[in-house]
Each structure stands twice: as structure tokens, then as C-alpha cells.
């Protein structure tokens, strides 16, 4: 539709005579369009002058489609030859775009995003044409080493980053433009860097002059280069490597916020994109960064102090950008929340303010109603800002100090009632201040609750803990502490919760981020209190890995379990985003720790039972190995070439293979490969097949178990491989088959009943599984299975007696006894089942056990697994009921389904006794056959 058909509103001429004179220039326009011209010129001396200067062009533009007129204005300067002519053409384009945009804005033809987008498109076009012209001049003069005429299109490796509103596509009507100019120093030999740098600096200085000098033709854009690193001492264009080094060593929160909106706009756009990608860890922190709230609040206060903007809202002279309830408040609110969570969720990294609010609402970081309200206020504030600037093309954000001046702005917005317009604007400002101020301003420290002398002594000791030695951490904790103590007092056993929280604090290495997290999300304090009061082992884990609390706020912490396949896919996506192998290993550790913590919390709170928790831990470990194995192989292949032959698979053994891990489980692994007749790899440093796979396996073990800043993934145990510690760490498929059929002991055949391929080529995995089943079928009929099992059981019990009365795993009638008997059922029946319960059912199906005995074993296994899983969540030491306290005891009783410890002891004794009798009868019966 053309301009007239889309007209939705019109300003009221503040100076009726001047408005009528402007409208008279366009008798061929309809009445409504002449009214728009009259209103614009009657409110703005600047627009009135543009009507006079560009009457022919704008008359034509207003009869057509505004988008076409915009495209024509932006295209015209490209035909200019030489810097002087380009400057003239860009100034003409600026006049025309400024007039077109003003009329489309005032007439409601374009929404805010189209208005700011058109202004940004002009800025992009101007910077790009000017940069190519000026760097091209340096190339043509032979001043840029090694550059050819073809390099003009990418400005010889120089890029301009649009920052602030230009980067976000949100330029205001009379905006200056914030630019950072960089060059790709990797394009130049060290000996040429000095001359290259000098050429780019000259081009940048000329760029600023060409765009911002005021001539008889006007100006294009006021240009600000001060957002570059350390602007007081660095030249106007610096190398990318110098900029990266600065941000890595000295970058501040305000610079992180600035780079939310950064965008390559001219020159070597690909190099600019690579630079921004390298800066991702600086801008977007991996962990939720709630400390950024306090930093942003400090910036707000410093701006207000500098501008003298404190005090109640009064419209005359109010700063629509920086004042209370202004545009910057909404931008800070949005950007700070993006900084908090954008490191974990790339979907939040929208450059635009409205887009950022929409993304934050979609992910639950801002209530949708709040996001929508702030969006409406933002759009309304920006319209007021534009009209302030349209009056005289001034970069101002101040409302007029006089009533006459305010009336002009009201008329420009089509409002005839100044009092009503003023009341609505003041209400908007006050509402924005209320919505954003509560988020930024730190709460005042409340009075702590009354404490018993013993509790007071514990709290007083906190001041000397390492975590509270920094002034900033101490200040934040002082505000959080009363709420912590109040919530602690509501715990089932407050004294015990306080003691465990004391231990939690004592183990923390730092506190600013965590205490900021508590301050912004008080519900997390309840979770910490719950953990400290119930599971000291989990509290200890948390103190070493406080970053896992980020996951609680991610929105899906309490969602249903996604399953191993989706975890694998999610971790693979994390790996794709990591820039190098070491970062992938660190990312894997962070990923696994967060999900590991989630399983523990769900178990602790009764959202899943012990059996489900065991399966989830196994899902997580399997997904981690499946995602990590290709990365390990790819890294190894860089030095030694791709895997010779068909590759290798990783088998989970023991509890991992049986899909039942606990919170403290290590991983039993075997690696099997098939060289398929290939003798060696073909990489830069080739290896014969056997040492290749041995060293590849060692690389996998290292990737999983080596300590890093994020800790380790898992401890790895490979003693279940053929020949145990004496055997090679990786076994060929042929050797595996041969060993299992000819040399393996019965205990190795029993272990094979639980083997499960977790990673590797599907065809090789299928062959390994077929080999496993063939071994079970061939070896399960041996008369030695049960006698060997009896001997092995006796050696186990002699070597490791039970760890106390509450031991669930080792000892007669306990978990290991049931698991060994279940494995014997799978072996003797040749059944494929790996998990204990299906193996017990296999024994029942093949009449290796009676129905009553099966029920006793299955019931006892459920009880003992619950005791084992709960105990490993509570502590990594032998279960000591005094040490775990009342909260831990209550958790155990809930898991066992009994009322008190006496009932638990009785049920444990009864169950283990019954299991022991069944196992020993089964062993004795086989001896008699």
C-alpha cells in the first residue's frame, strides 16, 4: 500500500502558519497527507527546512510506497566517485531518509521497529561505503602492505563493529553512532603490522570526519569511537588480538553489556564475526551471573549521580533516556537479565531490547505480562524521544522545561490536551521505575532472628571464613544472612541444619556469585536448607560445585526426565559450541554435574524413587560416554589418523551395564576394537592397530577421569577387561571371543551378563552383543558355574567384611549376594537380561528358583537398593546414622517405608537372613547334583 493508504495518525501543527506554508508546496497530495505535512512542519523547524530543501523528492516519495523511497535513497550514494562526492551524496541521503522516516513515524505508517530499522540501515550504508572508499584509497596509494584491489570489498581486513543502538538496529531519530574499528592482524606478516596499523588508523580518522563534519550539505552521523578498549590510550583502530587480550584481562561488566548489541556492519564481516565468536566467553558467562545485577545497579547510580538525575519524577526537564523510569532503565533491566542467563541459553542473546524481553519471557526469566508491559512502555518512550529530537535535529533526551515546549511535543504526538498527555507520560515513567527499580536495588539487610547461644557462636564464626573475606561477598551475604537464618529455623532440626550449612560455607572457595544467586532467588535458600538438613553428602558435593545451582533456575529442573538419547543430543550440541577439545571436556563436566545434582535433588525430595534415580544416573553416564567417545577419537585422529579398521566400542560393565548407578558410583568399562585386517593408522604419526587402540582407550580414560577446573567426570575402573590388570586396556574382537571361550574364568562370564555397549559403531556393537550372547549360551551349561560362584563369594566376604550394621552392599544376604545369584541365572539360562530384576525373573522362568524365593529376593533387593542409593546420596562414607543426623535418618526411613530405626533394623536383618538362606541353599543344591 502507498503512504496515504497506511496513514493512521497525524500531528497537530504547533505553528499553524508555518505548517500551512509547508503543506502549500504539495497541492497534488490529498487532504490527509497535506495535514501530515502541516503537522510535521508546524511542530518542527528542522522538518520544515527539509520540506523546503527536498520538496521535489519528498513530493514524489509521498505518492508512492515508503519502502521503495527508502531503498532509492539508500542506493543513490553508491554511484559517487571519490571521498568528497561520497560525503555530499551521503548527506543528501541523510536528509531524505530523515524526512521520510519522520513522516512515516508521525503518521503511524511504520511501527517503531521499522523506524529505527530504517535509520540503522542508513547508518550501515554510510559506514560501509565510507570505509570501502577510504581503505580503498590507502590500498590504491600502496599504503596497506600486501593488499590488492580485490581487498577493497573487505576493507583490507578491517571491520567496523556497530555498538549500542546501531548494533541492535534501534537507532533513534537524531542518534550518534558508536563504532569500534578493528583490523585482522593475522592477515599481515609481523614486519608489515606497523604500516598496516598506520593505514587503518588514517582511514578510521577520515571515516569519522567524512561522516560527522557539518558542511553546507549537513552531516551524516555524529560518530563516537570511545567504546573501543582503553579508549584514552589506544588508537582509533586496533588489532583484533590486542582487543581480545584486553577483554580477557581487563574487561568490565559495562563492556560485557555493550557487546550484547555488537554487530559487524562494514568491512570484513567474516573477520568481525570470528572476533565476536572469540569474545563469547567474555560476554556470556557459563554460570548464571547474578552478580551482574549489583554491577548494573552501580552503573545506574553513577549515571544518575553524574547527570544529577536523582529525586522524584517531574516532567519539565526530565531525561527520557537516563532519568528515573526512562529508556535506559528498560534496557538495563533487559540486558542484565540477558547477561545473567545468556551464557547458558543462546536464545536469550537477542540484540534488540524488545526481542530480548520477548526471549526472556519465553524462557521464564521475566513474567510475560511484565515483559509485555515494559515493551509497550519502551515503544511509547522511544516515540517521545524521537519527537524531542525531530524538533531541531538535536541529540537530546530532555523534555522541555516550559509548558509551551511540552505542548509542542504533545501536539507532535497528536495530543491536544496537555494535562492528560502529561499525566499519562508521568504514569508510564513511574510504572517503569517501579517495575525495574525493585529488580536492581539491593534489599536492605533485615534484622536477624533470635538465636540460641550455640547457634549464635556458629554464625559469628562465619565472618572469618575464606568465602566472606572479600568486602563485596560480605556485603551481599549480610543482606542474605537473615533470610537464611529465618528459613533455617523452619527446618525439621534447625540446629543440625545450621551445623551442616556452616560446613557448606566453610568449604566454599568464593561467594559473590552464589550469594547474589540467593539474593535474587530466595527459593534457592529453601533448597540449600533442605539439603543441609537432610543430606550432608549432597551439601558437601554442592559446596565443591556451587555452579550446579544454575540448573535449578533453568526452567526445566523439575521437568520429567528426558532420557539418555536426549541427554546425548544435548551434550553433543554443547560440544559443537565449544571452541576446542579442552573446552569440550570442561563443558562435559559442567553438564554432567548439573544433571547429577538434579537426580540427587529429585531423589531427596521424593520426586523419583531409588530405582528410577539409579536408572537416571546410568542414563547420564551412558549419554556422557556416547557423546564424548567421538570427540576423543577425533582429537586422537588429529595426531595419529582415523581408527584403523572398523573402530572400537565402549562397553559398560557392572552397575553401569546393568543401568543402576548410585550417586557415588564409578564406571566399569571395557573397550573392544576390530582392526579388520588394517595394520596401522595413516595419520601424521601413524600407529600400529594394537598400540593405536590401547592409547586411544587411555585417552578416553583420561578424558573421563582427569581432574580439571570443573573437577572430573567419573572415576574409571577397567579391571573387568580380559586378563584384568595384566591384560591390554583395549581388546580386539577376535581376542575377546577367543579369550571368553577358552580362557575366561566363571566370574568373567558372570560379569559379561551385565555388559552393555554404550558407544561406538552400531555394526561393531551388534557383533559384540552377538559374541556376548554366544559366550553365555556356550558357558552357562558348565557344571562349574555354581561351585566357582561359591568360591568367589567366600573370597569376597573374607576380603571385605560388611561396613557396619547398616551395610547394604557387601556381606551375606546383601546386594552383592543377590546380584551374583541373579547373574548366575542369566548365565545358566543364556538370557540376554542385564538388570537384576529381569535376571531374577529369568531364574524363575528357567526353574532355577521357585516363585516364593523369587519374591523374597526381589523384595529384599528393592529394600537393599533403596538403602544403598539413599546412603550414597547422604554420605560417601560407611553409613553412620549418628553422623547423618535426624534429617538423613528420616530420609532413610521414608525410602525403606518403615516408621523408625528399630523397624528398619528388624526388616534389614529379616531380609538379609532370608536372602542368605536362599543363596546358600542354591549353592549347596548345585554341589549335591
MINU-176085 format. One record per residue (C-alpha): z, x negated, y negated. Coordinates in steps of 0.001 Angstrom, whole numbers, padded with zeros to 6 digits, always signed. Each point is the difference from the previous one (the first is absolute). Example, Ala and Ser with C-alpha at 12.3 -4.5 7.8 and 13.67 -1.06 7.14 Angstrom:
REM MINU-176085
+007800-012300+004500-000660-001370-003440
//
This chain:
REM MINU-176085
+000000+000000+000000-000663-001126-003535+002681-000733-002575+000100+003450-001583+000345+001849+003305+003101-002015+000897+001811+000369-003319+003571+001217+000684+001891-000523-003280-000482-001189-003543+002138-001720-002648+000845+001700-003261-001446-001819-003068+002915-001535-001871-002324-000766-002921-002300+003013-000014-002416-001385-002600-000586-003272+001826-000399+001891+003252-002593+002343-001493-002010-002944-001389-000142-001598+003461-001016+003261+001692-002773+000500-002520-001750-003102+001367-000678+001886+003248-001502+003395-000897-001874+000040+003332+003290+000223+001977+001621+003286+000927+003004+001345-001903+002568-001178+002571-001391-003536+000042-000074-000123-003816+003635+001166+000096+000848-002944+002276-001713-002422-002415+001812+001574-002960+003367-000199+001717-000515-003639+001052-001203-001181-003402+002518+002166-001850+002893-001633+001850-001277-003581+000230-001466-002133-002793-001110-002449+002710-001992+002604+001918-001422+001343-003251-001399-003475-000723-001490-000246+003489-001759+003364-000444-001620-001376-003117-001005-003329+001583-001170+001322+003396-001241+003455-001013-003402-000258+001691+001363-001325+003304+002956+002373+000251-002099+003000-000955-002211-000678+002977+002964-000770+002290+001753+003282-000835-003044+001987+001087-000020-001541+003473+002315-001032+002781+002843-002270-001184-000123-002200+003132-003668-000778-000682+000778-000925-003593+002783-002286+001186-002287-001738+002500-002633-000537-002703+002528-001510-002403+001362-002350+002656-003446-001138+001158-001475-000850-003397+001773-003355-000710-001459-001634+003121-003319-000439-001822+001527-002191-002706-001108-003644-000101+002592-002551-001067+003679+000253-000810-000476+001205-003591-002324+002828+000968+002272+000926+002892+002980+000246-002361-001957+002379-002242-001128+002190+002889+003464+000161+001510+001425+001162-003340-002636+002712-000207+000870+001071+003553+003673+000047-000948-000649+002361-002939-002027+002373+002113+002357+000048+002951+002983+000444-002323-001615+003023-001627-001187+001530+003272+003371-000481+001699+001894+001452-002956-002103+003154-000008+000205+000394+003785+003771-000445-000199+000607+002256-002990-002282+002666+001439+001587-000064+003454-003382-000908+001512+001491-002953+001897+003473-000222+001573+002227-002946-000790-001271-002090+002931-003622+000362-001154+000965-000893-003581+001898-003136+000943-002613-000818+002648-002798+000042-002589+001951-002279-002341+000711-002355+002899-003661-000004+001055-000923-001124-003517+002571-002793+000165-001222-001122+003427-003595-000010-001207+000821-001920-003161+002047-002679+001742-002544-000449+002782-003012-000339-002310+001858-002287-002391+001322-002229+002782-003374-000452+001649-001602-000747-003365+002587-002585-001022+000438-001761+003336-003774+000111+000321-000211-001859-003307+002276-002699+001414-002178-000254+003120-003208-000175-002043+001503-002789-002101+000901-001924+003182+003721+000171-000743+001094+001568+003306-000262-002618+002759-002190+000922+002948-000847+003472-001312-003533+001390+000164-001641+002992-001730+000745+002069+003110+003724-000486-000671-000201+001974-003242+000405+003294+001902+003442-001098+001238+000872-001815-003236+000010-003328+001801+003125+000894+002004+002015+001425-002886+001591+003421+000283+001671+002274-002493+002867+002128+001248+000519+003276-001835+003713+000613-000354+002118+002881-001201-001776+003222-000857-003427-001590+000273+000735-001150+003545+001156+003502+000895-003000+001682-001596+002339+001609-002550-000958-001497-003376+001238+002002-002970-002195+000980-002870+000593-002964-002279+001226-002418+002611-000022-003719+000021-000894-001564+003341+002254-002354+001971-001965-002644+001864+000824-002966+002202-002793-002562+000322-000125-002242+003057-002492-002287+001679-000454-000881+003645+000834-003717+000049-001006-000281+003666-003647+000157-001142+000311-003345-001770+000514-003589+001101+003234-001559-001318-001969-002257-002337-001727+003057-001573+003100+002136-000546+000716-001244-003516-003506+000816-001286-000055+003338+001821+003357+000985-001457-001164-000933-003511-003160+002110+000369+001905+003044+001188+002564-000348-002807-002804-000109-002590-001627+003074+001535+003312+001876+000012+000704-000741-003643-003477+001144-000984+000471+003101+002161+003101+000999-001954-001818-000537-003305-003127+001878+001041+002030+003023+001068+002745+000163-002596-001381-001352-003307-000423+002709-002635-003503-000123-001521-002091+002387-002036-000871+001640+003337+003672+000468+000886+001667-001572+003046-000213+000556+003750+003565-000424+001316+003024-001859-001234+000569-002549+002755+003368-001283+001209+000133-003032+002320+003801-000422-000010+000671+001463+003445-001233-003209+001652+002568-002272+001685+002283-001784-002472-002225+001012-002910+001872-002092-002600-001053-003297+001601-003065+000730+002150-003639+000151-001180-001764+003350-000257-001746-000550+003340+001745-001715+002914-000838-000776+003603+000852+002438+002777+002033-002610+001863+002135-000669-003109+000563+003729-000461+000989+000432+003666+002450-002899-000240+001584+001520-003111+000538+003439+001491+001355-001449+003224+002546-002148-001816+000829+001883-003203-001474+003495+000065+002284+002711-001414+000412+003697+000671-001961+001042-003100-002913-002134+001199+000180+001623+003433-000163+003397-001709-002960-001135-002108-001959-000957+003096+000303+003508+001429-002838+000882-002370-001962-003280+000186-003718+000331+000759-002924-002450-000115-002324+001431-002640-002496-002745-000838-001433-003222+001359+000602-001131+003570+001468+003234+001341+000261-001311+003564+002058-002999-001126+002186+002343-002026+000581+002187+003035+000995-003066+002043+002438-001047-002712+001654+003423-000074+000194+000012+003800+001772-003370-000098+002442+001449-002532+000868+002969+002228+003292-001498+001331+001124-000661-003591-000740+003501-001275+000782+002007+003107+003198-001177+001664+000371+000552+003751+003451+001563-000338+000896+003021-002087+000747-001455-003410+002577+002280-001579+001208-002881-002169-003207+000614-001982+001633+003152-001415+002604-002033-001850-002662-002464-001168-002116+002857-001359+003023+001562-001695+000687-003334-001676-003581-000123-001256+000284+003522-001390+003141-000885-001914-001474-003242-001372-003091+001870-001232+002156+002611-001675+002218-002670-001548-003013-001910-001312-001655+003102-001440+003212+001644-001182-000662+003074+002136+003501+000991+001041+001525+003275-001098-000786+003707+000386-003572+001262+000095-001329+001007-003402-003707+000723-000373-000753-001565-003419-000822-003643+000698+000691+000273+003760-001808-002551+002180-002004+001949+002580-000507-003104+002105+003260-001956-000075+002523+002503-001291+002363+002151+002035-001910+002377+002244-003273-001736-000806-003026-001155+001955+001520-003329+001033+002960+001791+001599-002353+001800+002396-001950-003194+000659+003175-001995+000702+001313+002771+002241-003225-000059+002015-000540-003753+000120+003597-000758+000949-000115+002347+002960-003342-001508+000975+001603-003462-000099+002913+001223+002102-002093+001267+002889-003572-001211-000518+000606-003159+001998+000476+002107+003137-002516+002723-000785-003352-000997-001495-000840+003648-000723+002479-000132-002906-001923-002748-001835-002022+002288-002234-000787-001597-003370+000013+003272-001938+003219+001682-001079-001026+003485+001143-001386-001400+003253+003197-001952+000545+002155+003097-000503-002189+001934+002415+000302-002725+002660+003761-000270-000457+000380+003745+000399-002152+000007+003127+002287-002572+001634+003276+001601-001110+001046-002608-002573-000161+002578-002800+000547+003717+000424-003403+001726-000287+001274+002328-002724+001284-002971-002035-003278-001891+000468-001997+003026-001133+002226+000554-003033-000186-003649-001053-003769+000113+000446-000290+002948-002357+002264-001670-002556-001959-003248+000314-003303+001732-000663+001432+001887-002963+001554-003176-001447-003288-001873+000350-001841+002763-001881+002458-000308-002876-000413-003793+000089-003789+000330-000206+000143+002286-002997+002350-002351-001820-002548-002769+000507-003078+002090-000798+001168+000654-003567-000772-003501-001273-000958-001955+003171+003426-001632-000108+001877-001427+002976+003054+002094-000755+002377+002026+002126+002223+001222-002809+000105+003647-000920-000442+000466-003749+003211-000194-002007-000976+002924-002256-000401+003684+000744-003506-000137-001434-000903-002770+002416+001479+001894+002939-001962+003063-001049-003225-002037+000145+000726-000974+003632+000921+003575+000903-003266+001215-001547-001899-002662+001926+001462+001508+003178-001057+003490-001050+003555+001111-000924+000483+001952-003221+003788+000486+000366+001588-003387-000736+003523+001134+000913-001014+001302+003423-002117-003087+000707+002856-002286-001046+002513+001850+002164-002274-000263+003042-000587-003727-000539+003719-000714-000472+000784+001942+003173-002545-002111+001911+001483-003246-001288+003528+001098+000862-001046+001108+003463-001723-003319+000738+003077-001855-001196+002182+002096+002299-002261-000456+003027-000474-003741-000364+003263-001081-001604+002139+000956+002983-002204-002110+002255+000241-003134-002118+003456-000012-001478+002559-001562+002354+002939+002270+000677+003377-000811-001410+002500-001327+002499+002284+002832+001078+003682-000457+000622+000682-001182+003569+002040+002246+002299+003628-000759+000785+000323-002566+002783+002775-000947+002354+001392-003524-000543-001826-001417+003039-003300+001528-001110+000541-001210-003573+000489-003538+001299-003325+000158+001865-001826+001285-003076+001484-002673-002254-001311-002694+002350-003551+001190-000574-000158-001668-003413-000052-003401+001676-002777+000736+002491-003284-001921-000343-001933+003255-000320+001831+000805-003266-000105-003396-001661-002964+000777-002245+000873+001930-003147-002827+002444+000582+001061+000821+003565+003599+000417-001120-001008+002339-002831-002071+002256+002259+002649+000018+002718+002659+000945-002551-001937+003213-000604-000554+000628+003718+003457-000930+001312+001884+003204-000938-002605+002129+001787+000160-002286+003060+003782+000338+000137-000096+003772-000495-002480+000452+002841+001956-002461+002132+003079+002172-000434-001851+002895+001645-000703-001994+003191+001767+000992+003223+002044-003216-000209-000111-001253-003628+002020-003175+000659-002281-001076+002808-003133+000824-002014+001325-002074-002898+000706-002992+002243-003485+000143+001471-001565+000382-003460+002007-003035-001084-001602-001959+002837-003410+001396-000950+000379-001238-003588+001325-003367+001101-003129-000662+002066-002509+001029-002681-001862-002953-001549-000929+001863-003220+000726+003351-001568-002107+000897-003049-002747+001813+001904+002360+001702+002462+002469+001179-002645-002905+001246-002149-001205+001878+003076+003437+001635+000365+000155+000890-003675-003385+001705+000038+000533+001661+003399+003680+000912+000555-000874+001689+003306-000446-003478+001452+003696-000658-000547+000773+002781+002495-002207-001735+002559+001738-003349-000587+003424+001630+000303-001113+001749+003186-001199-003282+001491+003070-001967-001076+002326+002670+001336-001781+000309+003330-002134-002991+000941+001228-003407-001157-002808-001657+001941-002595+001993-001941+001852-000774-003244-000204-003700+000837-003728+000340+000699-000418+001823-003285+001800-002682-002009-002503-002568+001289-002983+002311-000542+000887+002170-002987-003712+000451-000771-000268+002473+002874+001684+002577-002217-003345+000257-001802-001282+001931+002990+002666+002691-000458-001590+000906-003332-003579-000141+001226-000203+003746+000618-000506-000033+003775+003197-001723+001152+001244+003185+001662-003436+001189+001153-000824+000335+003714-000684-003223+001907-003671-000983-000473-000466-001646+003420-001152-003449+000997-003705+000514-000748+000601+001007-003615+002482-002821-000477-002598-002431+001322-002591+001371-002431+002433-000150-002935+000970-003603+000727-003657-000984+000400-000615+001438-003486+002899-002071-001343-001587-003085+001550-003366+000826-001579+001637-000028-003427+001838-003318+000545-001854-003014-001441+000825-002568+002693+001551-000501+003421+003472-000872-001236+000078+003091-002177-001023+002084+003003+002930-001354+002010+002386+000768-002854-001473+003485-000415+000444+000636+003732+003677-000877-000263+000543+002310-002968-001894+002812+001717+001903-000293+003277+003402-000339-001683-000521+003198-001980-001026+002008+003044+002754-001606+002100+002541+001089-002606-001495+003504-000057+000481+000360+003765+003618-001160-000295+000781+002455-002797-001630+002890+001869+002016-000857+003098+003207-000391-001991-000455+003372-001662-000947+001800+003213-003599+000662-000998-001108-001630+003251+001902-000638+003214+000406-003331+001762-003013+000525+002258-002275+000820-002930+001366-002928-002012-000717-002301+002956-003594+001202+000172-000442-000388-003759+001273-003586+000020-002518-000701+002792-002799+001743-001932+000765-002182-002998+000054-003247+001969-003208+000924+001805-001766+000894-003246+001124-003264-001596-001327-002070+002908-003262+001956+000192-000660-000517-003716+001185-003608-000091-001872-001286+003072-003503+000158-001621+001345-001707-003128+001513-002820+002053-003280-000424+001873-002044-000019-003212+002228-002637-001599-000080-002132+003157-003786+000360+000221-000443-001499-003476+000987-003385+001474-000973+000282+003647-002677+002675+000213+000006+003444+001576+001726+000652+003308-001996-001502+002857-001016+002684+002477+001305+003556-000162+003137-000651-002003+003633+000737+000813+002411+002905+000242+003699+000111-000815+002180+001827+002533+003314+001499-000919+002537-000506+002776+003533+001244+000578+001256+002609-002441-003028-000453-002228-002328+000846+002874+002237+002907+000974-000111+001335-003595+003743-000055-000509+001333-002521-002508+003227+000077-001960+000810-001178-003509+000691-003573+001156-002675-000448+002701-002139-003092+000293-003514+000154+001460-000998-001122+003502-003653-001039-000047-002691-001414+002293-003491-001099-001116-002899+000226+002469-003496-001262-000815-003401-000149+001640-002203-002995-000892-002850+001597+001982-001402-003416+000886-000022-001303-003589+001489-003474-000001+000894-000408-003674-000090+001557-003457-002708-000908-002498+001952-000353-003254+000420-002971-002357+002666-001386+002346-000966+001395+003417+002532+000377+002790-000383+000455+003736+000775+003533+001115+003435-000636+001509+001516-001913-002959-001795+002381-002363+001810+003043+001361+003279-001879+000387-000029-000984-003669-001238+003453-001040+002979+001516+001818+002343-002408-001747-001586+001081-003299+000765+003633+000880+003606-000817+000852+000326-001900-003281-001549+002841-001989+002509+002439+001476+003162-002088+000091-000157-002679-002696+002532+000609-002830-001612+000635-003395+001319+001207-003341-000186+003532+001441+001768-001117+003192-001614+000164+003441-001728+002854+001787+001627-000308+003417+001427-002566+002355-002502-000627+002808+000799-000715+003651-002811-001206+002272+002079-000817+003084-001573+002847+001974-003361-001813+000120-001166-001440+003346+002254-002921+001056+002395+000795-002855+000906-002872-002321-001953-002461+002157-003268+001937-000200-002636-000141-002755+000648+002340-002922-003377+001681+000566-001434+000833+003427-003599+000584+000988-000787+003329+001638-001051-001739+003195+003229-002040+000119+002038+003092-000770-001512+001905+002930+000368-002961+002333+003575-000738-001004+001154+003605+000310-001606+000410+003406+000964-003355+001514+002928-001620-001799+001996+002499-002067+003541+000934+000954+001121+003567+000485+001749+000005-003365-003353-000796-001644-001617+002922+001789+002858+002201-001196-000561-001217-003553-003700+000788+000329+000813+003682+000469+000798+000102-003737-002923-002097-001292-002126+001687-002697-002979-001411-001910+000685+000212-003726-002867-001922-001584-003350-001474+000911-003495+000986+001130-000021+003415+001741-002171-001166+002911+002298-002937+000749+003038+002270-000415-001454+002363+002615-000484-002875+002459+003566-001234-000534+001313+003509+000654-002120+000250+003141+001390-003343+001157+003543+001229-000659-000502+003118+002104-001643-002011+002771+003022-002313+000173+002399+002940+000155-002021+001613+002779-000178-003228+001994+003541-001256-000465+002028+003191-000095-000083+000472+003753+001724-003308+000723+003259+000267+001943+001442-002619-002355-000003+002173-003123+003485+001462+000381+001710-003073+001531-001417-002122-002820+001164+002624-002490+003504-000123+001453+000092-003804-000306-001320+000094-003544+002555+002658-000983+002838-002086+001394-001141-003088-001940-000278+001978-003238+003514+001408+000297+001424-003399+000940-001663-001692-002968+000868+002618-002644+002980+002304+000456+000217+003139-002196+000950-000554-003670+003067+002223+000008+000786+003496+001097-002683+001585-002186-002884-002148+001285-003027+002207+000682-002621-002482+001163+001242-002636+002475+002243+000676+002973+000210+002171+003101-001088+003556-000683-001273-000789-003494-003427+000045-001618-001352-003102+001663+001005+001336+003391-001887+003239-000605-003033-001806-001449-000267-002378+002984+000206+002859+002479-002601+001962-001991-002329-003013-000032+000400-000274+003773-001145+003610+000318-003138-000718-002061-000732-003136+001994+000566+001525+003415-002034+003098-000794-002736-001867-001897+000551+002390-002905-001422-000856-003455+003096+001281-001849+001643-002513-002348+002866+001951-001556+003269+000513+001844-000072+003793+000186-003514+000230+001536+000871-002828+002381+003075+001934+001171-002210+003057+000516-002402-002176+002002+002911-000873+002274+000722+003680+000451-003669+000859+000709-000312-002740+002598+003337+000921+001620+001623-003280-000852+002876+001957-001483+001379+003511+000322-000008+002706-002668+003752-000161-000597-000091-003767-000287-002915+000239-002403+001960+002363-002246+003021-002331+000000-002133-003034-000868-001971+001818-002715+003162+001430-001593+001788-003345+000112-003036-001754-001459-000088+002410-002958+003710-000584-000695-000179-003778+000347-003136-000280-002130+001623+002044-002754+003042-002277+000144-002194-003118+000012-002327+001155-002807+002891+001194-002167+001987-003180+000617-002919-002256-000989-000478+002010-003172+003667-000332-000882+000407-003702+000772-001852-002978+001449+003146-001051+001885+001712+001420+003100+001224+003483-000780+003517-000133-001423+001210+003470-000935+002627-001361-002365-002580-002068-001883-002480+002845-000470+002688+002241-001455+000351+003748-000064-003502+000656-001342-001620-002029+002773+002229+001632+002612-001005+003442-001238-003660-000989+000304+000512-001152+003606+001819+003197+000905-002791+002089-001528-002615-001946+001954+001928+000364+003282+000739+003675-000593+003775-000340+000577+003007+000904-002097+002035-003205+000009+000175-003561+001255+002015+000951+003061-002729+002423+001054-002643-002680-000645+001903-002545+002099+000389+002507+002821-003671+000966-000044-001090-003646-000122+002203-000910+002961-001121+003025+001967-003715-000617-000669+000000-003723+000727+001989+000554+003171-002464+002582+001263-002986-002210-000870+001558-003021+001682+000527+002001+003189-003624+001233+000023-001449-003464-000672+002146-001727+002611-000727+002721+002543-003719-000417-000632+000239-003764+000470+002153+000330+003104-002300+002593+001469-002988-002287-000320+001868-002838+001673+000668+002261+002973-003654+000937+000441
//
